[in-house]
Amino acid sequence: MKKYQAKVLSNKQVSKRYWHMVVDTSMIQTPVKPGQFFHIRCADTFSPFLRRPLSVYRINKETTEFLYLVKGQGTIAMSQIKEGDTLDLMGPLGTGFTLDQQAKTILLVARGVGVATLAAVAQAAYNQGTHCVAILSARTKEDLLAAEFLEGFGATVYKVTEEESTSHVEHIEKVILREIFSQYKIDCIYTCGSRRLSRLSQKAANKHHIQGEIALEEHMSCAMGACYACVCDIRDQEKIKSVRVCIEGPVFPLDKVVME
């Protein structure tokens, strides 16, 4: 695991709750994959002491972008980082998504900040000529930050929000998924950000006999597999076993993750 001192090119508030950071990562020689994350030191002081994991939002040749929700002490401190500051980060870490080169159309299902994780998948899919259909769920229309980003890569985007009463699972299952699978031959499903939508994605993948992958969002203290703070259960043949999200994940086969 390598640690870098990277220059912050911008760190701007893009909605009431979300910030967008662009970092110069030209010194990192290891390829960054969609679904991977960086473990970031939030401030120069010892408070907050623990780093915060940020999934990759957009991968460029010499820069990496992050879209993050400002919620707790760590991300509040992160939002105070200025352009030109040096960011202490470790990565890229974890297991990323796998994109089938032969896939013609894939389905992305994301809620909240999980959209940031799947945006990198849409970017990679566009680069290999794969069409994306996306269901983006959020509290408000203002929080649907990645919609235009995905549409810029040619994605067909379905937007659902709590304020419009369109984000409940029953509506998505009966109206949106029915329409999507009647119009497109979906080759794979990718999901992140909501247990309810993840269970729905599992159900859809099983029903239509297609593969899927899920990026799990768990609290990570060390991101090195030593603290076992980010353990989840997965199915291993006939058994259930515990794995570390930071090492074995954060991306897992959709049908393997236990979400009861």
C-alpha positions in Angstrom: 0.0 0.0 0.0 1.5 3.3 -1.1 1.0 6.7 0.4 1.1 9.9 -1.7 1.1 13.6 -1.2 -1.2 14.9 -3.9 -2.0 18.5 -4.9 -5.7 19.5 -4.7 -6.7 21.2 -7.9 -10.2 22.1 -6.7 -12.6 21.3 -3.9 -16.0 22.8 -4.4 -19.5 22.5 -3.0 -21.8 21.4 -5.7 -25.1 21.1 -3.8 -26.4 21.6 -0.3 -24.9 18.3 0.9 -22.2 17.3 -1.7 -18.7 18.4 -2.6 -16.5 17.6 -5.6 -12.8 17.3 -5.3 -10.2 17.0 -8.1 -6.7 15.8 -7.2 -3.5 15.6 -9.2 -2.6 11.9 -9.2 -0.1 12.0 -12.0 2.5 10.5 -9.7 0.5 7.3 -9.3 1.6 4.6 -11.7 -0.8 1.9 -10.6 -4.0 1.9 -12.8 -7.1 3.1 -11.0 -10.2 0.9 -11.6 -13.9 1.8 -11.1 -15.0 0.6 -7.7 -11.7 1.1 -6.0 -11.1 3.7 -3.3 -8.5 5.9 -1.7 -8.0 6.3 2.0 -7.7 10.0 2.7 -6.4 11.9 5.7 -9.1 14.6 6.4 -6.9 17.2 8.1 -3.4 18.1 9.1 -4.4 17.8 12.8 -5.0 14.6 14.7 -8.7 15.3 14.8 -10.3 13.5 13.1 -7.6 10.8 13.7 -8.9 8.1 11.2 -8.8 8.5 7.5 -11.9 8.3 5.3 -12.4 6.0 2.3 -13.6 7.8 -0.8 -14.6 5.8 -3.9 -13.3 7.1 -7.3 -15.9 9.3 -9.1 -14.0 9.9 -12.3 -10.7 8.6 -13.6 -8.6 10.7 -15.8 -5.0 10.4 -17.2 -3.4 12.6 -14.6 -6.2 13.4 -12.1 -8.7 11.6 -10.0 -12.1 13.0 -8.9 -14.2 12.4 -5.8 -17.8 13.2 -5.1 -18.5 13.0 -1.4 -21.3 13.6 1.1 -20.5 16.1 3.9 -22.0 14.5 6.9 -19.7 13.9 9.8 -16.5 15.3 11.4 -14.2 13.8 8.8 -16.0 15.0 5.7 -16.6 18.4 7.3 -12.9 18.7 7.7 -12.3 17.5 4.2 -14.6 20.2 2.8 -12.3 22.8 4.3 -9.4 21.7 2.2 -8.4 24.4 -0.3 -7.2 24.5 -3.8 -3.4 24.2 -3.8 -3.3 22.2 -0.5 -1.6 18.9 -0.3 -3.7 15.8 0.3 -2.4 12.8 2.1 -3.9 9.7 0.5 -3.3 6.0 0.2 -4.4 3.9 -2.8 -5.8 2.9 -5.1 -7.2 0.2 -2.8 -9.6 -2.7 -2.9 -11.1 -4.8 -5.7 -12.9 -2.9 -8.4 -15.6 -3.7 -10.9 -15.2 -6.1 -13.8 -16.6 -5.0 -17.1 -17.3 -7.6 -19.7 -15.8 -6.4 -23.0 -18.6 -8.2 -24.9 -21.4 -6.5 -22.9 -23.7 -4.4 -25.1 -25.9 -2.8 -22.4 -25.5 -2.7 -18.6 -27.8 -1.5 -15.8 -26.6 0.7 -13.0 -28.7 1.0 -9.9 -27.5 3.6 -7.4 -28.7 5.6 -4.4 -27.2 8.7 -2.9 -23.4 8.9 -2.9 -23.4 5.4 -4.4 -23.9 7.2 -7.7 -20.3 8.5 -7.4 -19.0 4.9 -7.3 -21.0 3.8 -10.4 -20.2 7.0 -12.4 -16.7 5.5 -13.0 -18.3 2.4 -14.3 -20.3 4.4 -16.8 -17.1 6.2 -17.9 -15.4 2.9 -18.4 -18.4 1.4 -20.2 -18.5 4.4 -22.6 -14.8 4.0 -23.4 -15.4 0.4 -24.5 -18.6 1.1 -26.4 -21.1 -0.3 -23.9 -24.4 1.4 -23.4 -25.5 2.2 -19.8 -29.0 2.3 -18.5 -29.1 3.9 -15.0 -31.6 4.2 -12.2 -30.4 7.0 -9.9 -32.2 7.5 -6.5 -31.8 10.4 -4.1 -33.6 12.5 -1.5 -34.1 15.5 -3.8 -33.6 16.4 -7.4 -30.7 18.6 -6.3 -28.9 15.4 -5.1 -29.0 13.8 -8.5 -25.6 15.2 -9.2 -24.2 12.5 -11.5 -27.2 12.4 -13.8 -25.8 14.9 -16.3 -22.3 13.3 -16.0 -23.8 9.9 -17.0 -25.9 11.3 -19.7 -22.7 12.9 -21.1 -21.4 9.4 -21.6 -24.6 8.4 -23.5 -26.3 6.7 -20.6 -30.1 6.5 -20.4 -31.0 7.7 -17.0 -34.1 7.2 -14.9 -34.3 9.6 -11.9 -36.3 8.9 -8.8 -36.5 11.0 -5.6 -38.1 11.0 -2.2 -39.5 14.5 -2.8 -41.3 13.4 -5.9 -42.5 10.1 -4.2 -41.0 8.1 -7.0 -38.1 6.4 -5.1 -39.9 3.6 -3.3 -38.9 0.1 -4.3 -42.4 -0.9 -5.5 -42.5 1.9 -8.0 -39.0 1.1 -9.3 -39.7 -2.6 -9.6 -43.2 -2.4 -11.2 -42.7 0.6 -13.5 -39.0 1.3 -14.2 -37.5 -2.2 -14.2 -40.4 -3.6 -16.2 -39.8 -0.8 -18.8 -36.1 -1.3 -18.9 -36.1 -5.0 -19.4 -38.8 -4.7 -22.0 -36.7 -2.3 -24.1 -33.2 -3.5 -23.5 -31.3 -6.7 -23.3 -29.3 -6.1 -20.1 -26.1 -8.1 -19.9 -25.1 -7.2 -16.3 -26.2 -5.2 -13.3 -24.0 -3.0 -11.1 -25.3 -1.5 -7.8 -24.2 0.6 -4.9 -25.6 2.8 -2.1 -28.8 1.2 -0.9 -29.6 -2.2 0.7 -33.2 -2.0 -0.6 -32.1 -1.3 -4.1 -29.4 -3.9 -3.9 -31.9 -6.6 -2.9 -34.0 -5.5 -5.8 -31.0 -5.7 -8.1 -30.3 -9.3 -6.8 -33.9 -10.2 -7.5 -33.8 -8.7 -11.0 -30.5 -10.5 -11.8 -31.9 -13.8 -10.6 -35.1 -13.4 -12.5 -33.4 -12.5 -15.8 -30.5 -14.9 -15.3 -27.8 -12.3 -15.6 -24.6 -11.5 -13.6 -24.2 -8.6 -11.3 -21.7 -6.8 -9.0 -22.2 -4.7 -5.9 -19.9 -2.2 -4.2 -20.5 -2.2 -0.5 -20.2 0.9 1.7 -18.9 0.0 5.1 -17.0 2.0 7.8 -13.3 1.4 7.4 -10.7 2.2 10.0 -7.5 1.0 8.6 -8.3 -0.1 5.0 -5.5 -2.7 5.3 -7.5 -5.6 6.7 -6.0 -5.4 10.2 -8.9 -4.0 12.2 -11.8 -6.1 10.9 -14.2 -3.2 11.2 -15.7 -3.6 7.8 -16.6 -7.3 7.8 -19.6 -8.5 5.8 -21.1 -11.9 5.0 -21.0 -13.6 1.6 -22.0 -17.0 0.4 -19.2 -19.4 -0.4 -20.8 -22.4 -2.1 -23.0 -23.9 0.7 -21.5 -21.8 3.5 -21.7 -18.2 4.8 -18.3 -16.7 5.5 -17.2 -13.3 6.7 -14.8 -11.2 4.6 -13.2 -7.8 4.9 -14.7 -5.2 2.5 -11.5 -3.2 2.3 -9.4 -6.2 1.1 -11.7 -8.7 -0.5 -14.0 -5.9 -1.7 -15.5 -3.4 -1.8 -16.9 -5.0 -5.0 -18.4 -8.5 -4.8 -20.5 -10.7 -7.1 -24.1 -9.6 -6.5 -25.4 -13.1 -5.9 -22.8 -13.8 -3.2 -23.6 -11.0 -0.8 -26.0 -11.7 2.1 -28.4 -8.8 2.5 -31.1 -10.1 4.7 
